[in-house]
């Protein structure tokens, strides 16, 4: 037990309807920010508690961990310029308007996305922010401020694009920065915010948007910075066949070969999507310990393909889940993403090969592994008290028999209670201390003002 937990408040979350943990039918005891005891069926805690919460109506699971998102895209959901398009045309359409993003709009987009995630049972919000138009240089600072205000655990990656259309890339000049600016700001935010201690509430990663949106120098120097600051590396890779063809035409290598050439084939790295890998590449990624974030909803929306989750796990790559950006997913609901992961992977592998427990594991323990964290993702002693509690009181659950399976199969999408680091952040389905009606109104106003089709 750390000094911060010494003599801390002890809470018994008692007799849950169901719990995703072994030997915990009687609940768990939370002390300070951590889980300190699992209580067996019919048992009581080993030491006195200060408070008891009756969880007999609740299904308790570890807090979900999101490993890929683009929160600014909440402002351009279901946008007429981009709907019904595959990835590259979708990107090119939205690049024409994303340079209108302002600090005020970005702050509201972040607040709304974090709140959506929290309400879906997500306790760790990963985001990949790569958009830095003029005036938005302090994006990472804004995201950290918003995470701290809401009380959600955050893994913010300092993304980047340095190759514009004139350099043979996809984005316009207004959305890119030069390598030196990117590297300097990467060091700045690492020094300011990156916490490597167990139980860290904020961690920073480095995330060139894709290996083909930045220079080879930036990829290599980002890897060197990550080693120096003990942080993670993140990028998009293997999302579409167009990307594969683009890589071959511009650098003469398949994406995984290029990743190895720039020094990213190591356990610090996790990749978004990871769809179009062949058997040999999957074996190499697994041997290197590279993680994969499966994004089922956006992969289906953009018709990008399906991630070979089972083969990747068999090869020893950590597999996690991400909601991906809200202009391709169109929401920030990770519990819905769990259900989509189950359905898409059953369609891929068969009904008996992928279970609801697999999908939940990807969203918890698997995602935590992608982020390099052993302090979250499971309900066991010593881990952080990050918990999502769902009730089965809605009509959609009536007649269900296995509560944990019902969460996924019957389509749970909103948690009743959410705890982060031992603190309730959602109570009775509402975020603590936040007016969601006002947030929606302000966010909608700015979305229409900045990105509406007039």
Buried (B, 14 or more C-beta within 10 A) or exposed (E): EEEEBEEBEBBBBBBBBBBBBEEBBBBBBBBBBBBBBBBEEEBBBEEEBEEBBEBEEBBBBBBBBBBBBBBBBBBBBEBEBBEEBBBBBBBBBBBEBBBBBBBEBBBBBBBBBBBBBBBBBBBBBBBBBBBBBEEBBBBBBBBBBBBEEBBBBBBBBBBBBBBBBEEEBBBBEBBBBEBEBBBEBBBBBBEEBBEEEBBBBBBBBBBBBBBBBBBEEBBBBBBEBBEEBEBBBBBBBBBBBBBBEBBBEBBEBBBBBBBBBBBBBBBBBBBBBBBBBEEEBBBBBBEBBBBBBBBBBBBBBBEBBBBBBBBBBEBEBBBBBBBBBBBBBBBBBBBBBBBBBBBBBBEBBEEEEBBBEBBBBBBBBBBBBBBBBEBBBBBBEEBBBBBBBBBBEEEBBEEEEEBBBBBBBBBBBBBBBBBBBBEBBBEEEEBBEBEEEEBEEBBEEBBEEBBEEE
